[in-house]
Amino acid sequence: MDNLQHIVVVGGGAGGLELVTRLGNKLGKKRKARITLVDAGLTHVWKPLLHEVASGSLDANANEINYRAHARKHHYEFQLGRMCGLDRRKKEVVIAPFHDQDGEEVVPERHLQYDTLVIAVGSTANDFGTPGAQDHCLFLDSLKQARRFHNLMLNAFLRKNHEAQLDRPHTLNISIIGAGATGVELAAELRLASRELPVYGMNHLTPSDVSINIVEAADRILPALPARLSAAATRELERQQVQVHSGQPVSEVKANRIIMQDGSELASEMTIWAAGIKAPAFLANLNGLETNKSNQLLVEQTLQTTQDTDIFALGDCAACPQPDADRPVPPRAQAAHQQADTLFKTLTRRLQGKEPVPFVYNDHGSLINFSRYTTVGNLMGNLSGRSMYIEGKVARLFYVSLYRMHQVALHGFVRTGVIWLMDKISRAMHPRLKLH
C-alpha cells in the first residue's frame, strides 16, 4: 500500500462521497491506488435534505450513511477529523485534534500525506456580517444544526400549546431570512409541521397560531431562478399561508425580532438564516492557494487549483469557470455530482499519465419542493436549450429521482431499490412527523 499513489479526498458531502465511492470501486478494489476520505463527522446525509430533517419530515437516522461501514464496502479508507492546514511542499494535509463531547482529546493533530488531493468541504451560511445574525439565528449547514433546530421547534410548539391551553397569547412567529431554494422549501415543511403536530397531541394549537414569514432582499423570491418559477413559488407559499416579504434587506437581527433596512420590524421568536453561502474560512489562508471573496478556491476548468496541479477542488468550495460565461459554476448539488463524475475520469487517467478532463457544466433545471403539497420546477432541454415548466406529481417524481440518483451513485441500483422499499415500509409504520 505504501507504494501506491495516494488520493486523499477531504469532505464527504454529495460530490466527495460519490467520488471516493467510484475511486474505491475502480482503483482501491484492484489495488491500483490508495483512496482516503477525510471528514469531520461520522455519517453522511444529503445536504439538500437537511431542511426536512429540521422540520421532522425526514428521520436522519434512517437516511444516514456511516463512513466507516461505507468505506469497508467500497474499498477506501476513512479518517475522522477536520482539515485545518496544508503543507504543499511536504504534500501533507493537517487534520485537527479530535475531541469528545466533554472536550477531552481523543486523537491528536495528524499529518496525512497525499500524492493527489481533492478538497470538497462544501459551504457554510454567509450572514454578510449582519449584526446579531450569529447570536440570534439558527443555521442549517450540518446534520447537528438540523437536529438542534428540530428539538427547538418541538419545544416551541409544546410551549405554545401549553399557553393556548391556559388561554394566554400563544402565536409562534417563525422567520426565514433568505428565499432561495432552502428557505422556500423549509417554509413549506414548517407549515406542514404546524398542521401535523396537533394530530399528535398538541391539539390546543392551530396552524393559524403559527406565523411563518420568509424575508428576501431581492425583489422576488428564488432570484437566481426563472421569473415564472419564482411567481409559481410565491403563489404556492401564499396558498400555504406563508407571508412573503420581498425587497426587504435585513439590517439587524435581535432576540425576538428582525429589523429591516427601512426601519420596519418583524416579530420573530425563531429566526433561521438561509441567505447566501460561502466556503469555510480556513480555505482563505491555505498555504498560498488562491481564493475569492467567498473563500472559494479558484480552479481551472480541469478543477485543478490555480497554484498547484496536484490539488483539485469541487462542489460549493470551488470557483470553477464556465466557457463563454462571466460567472463560475453555480453552487448546486447537480454541479457537485457532475464535477465528481469528471474528476473520477481525470484521476483514473492521471494514473496512466494522461491529460485531465475539462469540466463542462450542464444545467438540467431546477425543482422546488413544497413538502407534501406540490412541486414546481423547470427542466432544461438538452437539444433545444429551452426550459420546460412542470409542476405537481410529475415534478415531484423528478424531485425524488434526484435523491435516488445520489443513492444509486453510492450504493448501486439493487441496494437503492431495497432502500426505497424499506423507506416505504418505514413510512407506513411510523408517524408522519418525527416527534422526538
N, C-alpha and C positions, 0 to 999 in steps of 0.2 A: 504493500500500500504506500510506503514511503517513496517509491519510485514513480508513482502515478501522478499525473497532472491533478492538482487540487483546485477544484472550482468551489468557491465559497459564495453563497447567496445570503445576504443579510436582509431579513424581513420575510415573514411567512404570510403575507396577505394574498390577495387574489392572484396577482402576477407571480410573486416569488414562489408560492407553494406549487402553482401549476408548473413553473419552470423546473424546480428540483424534482418534482414527480416524474416529468418526462426525461430529465437527465439521468435520474436514478434508474429508471426502467431501461433506458437505452445504453448508458455508459457505465453506471455503477454496477448493474447486474452482471455485465460482461467483463468487469474489472478493467475497463478502458480508461477510467478516470475515477477520482475520489470526489464525491459530492457531499458538501456540508451545508446545512441550513442553520442560521443563527436567528433566534427570535427571543424577545423579552418575555413572552408568555409561553404557556404550555399547550395552549389549544388555539385553533383557528375557527372563526366564524366569519362568513362572507360579510364584509363591511356594509354593503347596501341593505343588509337585513337588520342592522343594529337598531333602527327606529322601531322595528317590530318587537325586538327583544325589550326595548324600553317600555313600550305600551303593554306588553304581556301577550301580544298576539302570537308570538313565537317563543317556544321553550328552547333556550340556548343549549341546555343540557342534552337535548335530543339532536341538535344540529352541529355540535362541536366536533372538531377533528383533533385528536390528540397527536401532537407532532411526533412523539417517540414511537407510538404504535404505527403511525403512517410511514415514518422513516424506515422501520424494520421491514414493512411490507413492500416498500418501493426502493429499497437498496440505496439509501443515502443516510448520512449521519445527522444528528441534531445536537446543537449546543444551546443551552438555555442561558440567556444573558442579553444585555443591551449594549449595542455598539456605542462606544464613546470616543474613539480615536482611531487614527490610521497612521501607519509608518510606511510610506510608499517605497522608501529606499530598501527597507528590510522585507517589504511585501508582507506586512503583518496587520491584522485587524485587532484593535484593542477592545476587549469586552469588559465592561464594568463589573465590579463585585456584585454578587447576588446575595440579597438579604431576605430573611424570613419576615413574617408578619410582625414579629417583636423587634425587628431591627438588627437581629444578630446575623453576622456574616456567615453565609453557608459556603460560598465559593469565592476565593479572592479574585482580583483582577487577572485576566488571562490575555495572552497574545497568541492569535491564531494565524499561522502562515497560509498564504494562498499563492497560486500561480495566476488565476483569473478571479477577479472579484466582481460580484454583481450587487449593487445597492438597490434595494426595493423596499424602503422603510415607510412608504406611504406618506400620509399627510396628517396634519392636525388642524383644528379650527383656527381661523385668523380673526381675532377680535379687533384688529386695526388700532389697537391702543385705546379703545373706548373706555373711559373712566367707569369703574365699577363692574365691568364685564367679568373679569376673573374672580371677583369676590362674590358676585350675586347670580351668576349664570350657571346653568348646567350645560355640559357638553356631551357629545356622543361620538367621541373619537375612538373609543375602545369598548370591549365587552364589559370591562369593570365599570366604566362610566354608565353604560346602558343598564346594567343591573342595579346600580345605585339609583338611577333615575326611576326605575320600576318600583323600587322599595319606597322612595319618597312619594311617588304618585299614589301608591296604595295607602300610605299613611295619611296623605292629604285628603283622599276620598273618605277614609274612615273617620277622620276628624270632622269633616263637613257633614257627613251622615249623622254623627252624634249631635252636632249643633242643630241640624234640622229636626232631630228628634226632640230637642229641648225647645224648639220653636224660636231659635236665635237666628240672626243673619248668617247665611251659610253659602253664599255664592263663592265658587272657586274660580279665580282668574288665572288662566294659563296663557302665557305669551311665547311665541316663537319668533325670534329675530332672524330673518333670512328666509326668503321664499324661493329657494332653489328646490331641487327635487327632494332632498332630505326634509326640509322644512314643510313642504306641501304634503308629503306622504305622512309625516309624523302627525300633522294636524288631523288628517283623516283617521289615523289609528287612535288618536286620543278621543275623537268623537265616538268611535266605536266603543272604546273603554267606558265612556260615560253612559252608554246605553246598555252595556253588558253587566257592569258591576252591580246595578240594582237587582238584577236577576239572581245574583249570588249573595243576597242578604242585606245589601246596602239600600234597602227599599225606601228609605226616607229621603233619598237624593234622586232628583230627576235630571235628565240630560240638560234641561234648560237652566239648571243650577250651576252648570259648568260652562263658563265663558272661555272660549278658545279664540285667541287673536293671533294673526300672523302679520308681521311687520316687515316691509321691504323698502329699501332706499330707492330702488329704481321705480319707474312709473308703471310697471306691471310686474306681476309675479312670473317666475320662470323666465327671467330676462334673457338668458342665454339660448332659449329655445324659440321656435317659430311663434309668431303672434297668435295664430289660430289655436295652437296648443295651449298657450297662456290663457286665452279667452275661455276655452273649454274648461280648463282647470279652475279658473275663477268662478265660473257658473256652478261647478260641482261643489266647491268649498262653500259657496253661499247657500246651496241647497242643503248642505250638511250643517248649516248654522255656524260656520266659522267666519269670524269677522276679518276681512282683508283690509289692511292699511298699506297701500302702495304709495310711493313717492314720499316716504316718511323716514329719513335718515335718523338714526338714534344717536343722541349726543351723550347720554349718561344712563347707567343702569343702577338703580338703588334697590334696597332690600325688598320693597313691596310695590315698586312702580318703575316705569320706563319713561325717560324724558326725551322728547323729540327735539330736533334742531329748531323747530318753530316755537318751542316753549310749551307745547301741549304735553299732557301726561296721560299715561295709561296704567291703570291698576294692574298689578301682576304679582301673585304670590309664588308662582313657579315660572321662571324665565329660562328658556332654552336658547342657546346661541347656535345658529346654523347658517351664519352668513360668511361665506368665504373660507378658503383653506390656504395653508402654507405648509412647506416641508419642515421637518423637525429642525430646530435651531442649531444643533451640533453640526449640521452639514455646511453651515456658513463658514466654519473655520476648520475644514477637514484637510489639513496637510497640503494646502495650495490648490485644491480643486476649485474650479470656477463655479459660482452660483449667481442667481439673480436676486432681486429684492424679496422674493418669496421663499428664499433659501433653497430653491430647486437647483440641482446640479445641471450645469449646461452640458449637453451631449451633442455629438454629431448625429447624422441621420442613421448611422450604424449603431447608435445607442452607446458608443464609446465616449467617455468623458473627454472634454477638450484638452486636458492636460496629461492624460495617461491612457494609452491604448489597451492596457490590461485591466482597466476598471470600467465597468458598464453601469448604467442606471436605467431603471424602468419604472413605469407607473407614475403616481402623483408626485414623487420626489424628483422627477426628471423633466427638464425643459427640452423637449425634442422638436427640432424644426420640421415643418411640413413643406414639401415642394410647392412653390408658387403660392405661398401663404405668408402673411405677416405674423400670425400668431402661432405659438407652438401647439403641439398635440394637446387637446383638452384633457384634464384630469378625470377620466371616467373609467368605469370598470371594463368596458369593452376595449378601451385603449390598452389597458394593462394586459388583458387577455391576448390581444393581437401582438403586443410587444414581447410577451413571453414566448409566443409561437415563433416570432422572428429570431429572438435571441437563442432559442433552442437550436435553430438551424445554424446560426453563426457559431455557437460554441462547439457543436459537433464538427463543423467544417474546420475550426481552428486546430483541432487535434490532427487534422490531415494537412495542415499548412495552407489552407485555402482562405480566400478573402472573406470578410464579414458580409452579411446580407443587409442592404439598406432597408430601413423600416418605412413603410408607406401606410398611413392610417386610412382606414375605410370606415366612414360614419354610416352605421346601419340604422340610425334613427334613435328616437328617444321614447321611453314609455314611462308614464306616471301612474302609479297605482294608488287608488283611494280605498285602501283596506278591502273590505268585502263588498263595497258598494259598486265600484266600477273601475275601469282602467281606460286611460286615453293615451294616445301617442301617435307618432308618425314613423313610418318605415321608409328607408331610402331605397330607391330602385337602382340596382347595380348597373343596369344597362342604360336607362334613361337619365339617371342622375336626379330625377324628381322624387319628391316625397309623397307618400300616401297616408292620409289621415285615417286612423282606426280608433274604435272605442268599443266598450262593452266586453262581451265574452271572448271575442276574437283577440282583442288587445290584451285581455287577462291571460289568455293562452300563451301569447308571445312573451309576456312578462314572466310568467312562471318558467318558461323554457330557458330563460337566461340563467337562472339559478341551476336548473337541471344540467345545462351545458357545462357550468362550472363543476358540478359534481361528476359529470362524465370525464372531464379532464383529470380529476383527482382519483376516481375510483374505477372508471370503465363503465361500459353500458350495462353489463349484467348486474353489478353491485348497485349501480344507481337505480336500476329497476326494483331491486329489493328494498332499497332505502325509500323509494316512492311508495311502495306497498306498506312499509312499516309506518310511514307518515300518515297514510290513510287510516290505518288501524288505530294509531295513537289519537287522531282527531276524533274518532268515533268513541273512544274510551275515556278521554279526558275532558275537562271543562274547556269551553271555547276561549277562555282567557286564563292566563297564568295568574293564580291568586296568592302566590307567596314569593 
